[in-house]
């Protein structure tokens, strides 16, 4: 536990440099506090995908890529031992950040060209209730590389390694219209 906390503190110190190099943007909530999301506009490079509302995402379409602020999550996560409570904490933080994500996208200069939200994660349980749709990346090599990149985060979370194979790498998509319609004009309760 002490080693894990030391690694997390080191990561927390290095994280601002990663933030600068990655071109990520923080999303601020109504109280001007940083939400759990950091984002950047990206071009989609995968195979064509059709979302349930009819949104078609093809190669080179602009998407808003969301990144969870992992070091912030993990600093809270390591204090919670119960897996169910951990899942609820992440779900609650994401749910509370959705209106801020909506406001950010509505104010973005390229909002007319951005088709959807995309995320890449192994934390995909319960995301459908937030409106996300899950797709497995087609490229085996891409999945392996990304999954290996997620391994250090998984190890720092304190979850037993035997559970790692259950966490399949997934694309999360959320259409802009769904985001606006479900998170646009309401405040999510805490």
C-alpha positions in Angstrom: 0.0 0.0 0.0 2.8 2.5 0.9 4.6 1.7 -2.4 1.4 2.3 -4.3 0.8 5.6 -2.6 4.4 6.7 -3.3 3.9 5.9 -7.0 0.6 7.8 -7.1 2.2 10.8 -5.5 5.1 10.7 -8.0 2.5 10.4 -10.8 0.6 13.4 -9.4 3.8 15.4 -9.6 4.4 14.4 -13.2 0.8 14.7 -14.3 0.9 18.4 -15.1 3.7 17.7 -17.6 1.7 15.0 -19.2 -1.3 17.4 -19.4 0.8 20.0 -21.3 2.3 17.5 -23.7 -1.0 15.7 -24.4 -3.0 18.8 -25.6 -5.7 17.9 -23.2 -8.1 20.5 -21.9 -9.7 20.4 -18.4 -13.5 20.7 -18.3 -14.8 23.0 -15.6 -18.2 22.6 -13.9 -20.6 25.3 -12.9 -18.5 26.1 -9.8 -15.4 26.4 -11.9 -14.0 23.2 -10.4 -12.3 20.7 -12.6 -14.5 17.8 -13.6 -13.2 14.2 -13.9 -12.8 14.6 -17.6 -10.0 16.0 -19.7 -10.6 16.2 -23.4 -9.2 16.9 -26.8 -10.6 16.9 -30.3 -9.4 13.9 -32.4 -10.0 12.3 -35.8 -11.5 8.9 -35.7 -9.2 6.2 -37.3 -11.3 3.1 -36.8 -13.8 1.2 -38.9 -17.2 2.8 -39.6 -19.7 2.7 -36.7 -23.4 3.4 -36.6 -24.8 4.4 -33.2 -28.3 3.4 -32.0 -29.6 6.9 -32.8 -28.4 6.7 -36.4 -25.2 8.7 -36.0 -22.6 7.4 -38.4 -19.0 7.7 -37.5 -16.5 7.1 -40.2 -12.8 7.5 -40.8 -11.5 11.1 -40.1 -14.7 12.3 -38.5 -14.0 14.7 -35.6 -14.8 13.4 -32.2 -14.3 14.8 -28.7 -12.1 12.3 -26.9 -12.6 12.0 -23.2 -9.9 10.9 -20.7 -10.6 10.2 -17.1 -8.3 12.1 -14.8 -6.8 8.8 -13.7 -4.4 10.0 -11.0 -7.2 12.0 -9.3 -9.4 8.9 -9.5 -6.8 6.6 -8.1 -6.0 8.9 -5.2 -9.6 8.4 -4.1 -9.9 4.8 -5.3 -7.1 3.4 -3.2 -8.8 4.4 0.0 -11.9 2.4 -0.9 -11.6 -1.4 -0.5 -15.0 -2.5 -1.6 -15.2 -3.0 -5.4 -18.9 -2.0 -5.6 -18.2 1.2 -3.7 -15.3 2.0 -6.1 -17.6 1.4 -9.1 -20.3 3.7 -7.6 -17.7 6.4 -6.9 -16.5 6.4 -10.5 -20.1 6.3 -11.9 -21.1 9.2 -9.7 -18.1 11.3 -10.7 -18.7 10.7 -14.4 -22.4 11.4 -14.0 -21.7 14.7 -12.2 -19.3 15.7 -15.0 -21.7 15.1 -17.9 -23.4 18.5 -17.8 -19.9 20.2 -17.8 -19.0 18.0 -20.8 -22.1 19.2 -22.6 -21.4 22.8 -21.9 -17.8 22.5 -23.0 -18.9 20.9 -26.3 -21.6 23.5 -27.0 -19.1 26.3 -26.5 -16.4 24.6 -28.6 -15.4 26.4 -31.9 -15.7 23.1 -33.8 -18.9 21.9 -32.1 -20.7 21.8 -35.5 -18.1 19.4 -36.9 -17.8 17.2 -33.9 -20.0 14.1 -34.2 -19.7 12.4 -30.9 -17.8 11.7 -27.8 -15.3 8.8 -27.7 -13.4 7.2 -24.9 -11.2 4.1 -24.6 -11.3 2.2 -21.4 -11.4 -1.1 -19.6 -13.9 0.4 -17.1 -17.1 -0.3 -19.1 -19.6 -1.7 -16.7 -22.6 0.5 -16.2 -21.7 3.0 -19.0 -24.8 2.1 -21.0 -27.0 3.7 -18.3 -25.0 7.0 -18.9 -25.9 6.7 -22.7 -22.5 5.3 -23.9 -22.4 2.6 -26.5 -19.6 0.0 -26.3 -17.7 -1.3 -29.3 -14.6 -3.5 -29.3 -11.7 -2.1 -31.4 -11.2 -4.2 -34.5 -7.4 -4.1 -34.6 -5.9 -6.8 -32.4 -2.6 -5.0 -32.2 -4.2 -1.8 -31.2 -6.2 -3.6 -28.4 -3.1 -5.3 -27.1 -1.0 -2.0 -27.0 -3.9 -0.1 -25.4 -4.6 -2.9 -22.9 -0.9 -2.9 -21.9 -1.1 0.8 -21.4 -4.0 0.3 -19.0 -2.2 -2.3 -17.0 -0.2 0.1 -14.7 -3.5 1.9 -13.8 -5.1 -1.4 -13.0 -2.2 -2.4 -10.8 -2.2 0.9 -9.0 -5.9 0.6 -8.3 -5.2 -2.3 -5.9 -7.5 -4.7 -7.7 -6.2 -8.3 -7.7 -4.4 -9.1 -11.0 -6.6 -12.2 -11.5 -9.5 -9.8 -12.4 -7.6 -8.1 -15.2 -8.7 -10.4 -18.0 -12.3 -9.5 -17.2 -11.7 -5.9 -18.1 -11.9 -5.9 -21.9 -10.7 -2.8 -23.8 -13.7 -1.0 -25.2 -14.5 2.1 -27.3 -17.2 4.2 -25.7 -19.3 6.3 -28.0 -21.9 8.9 -27.1 -23.6 10.9 -29.9 -23.6 14.6 -29.6 -27.4 14.7 -29.9 -27.8 12.2 -27.0 -25.4 14.2 -24.9 -27.3 17.5 -25.5 -30.7 15.9 -25.1 -29.9 14.1 -21.8 -27.4 16.4 -20.1 -27.9 19.7 -21.7 -30.2 21.7 -19.4 -30.2 19.8 -16.1 -28.0 19.6 -13.1 -27.1 16.1 -12.0 -27.7 15.5 -8.3 -24.8 14.6 -6.1 
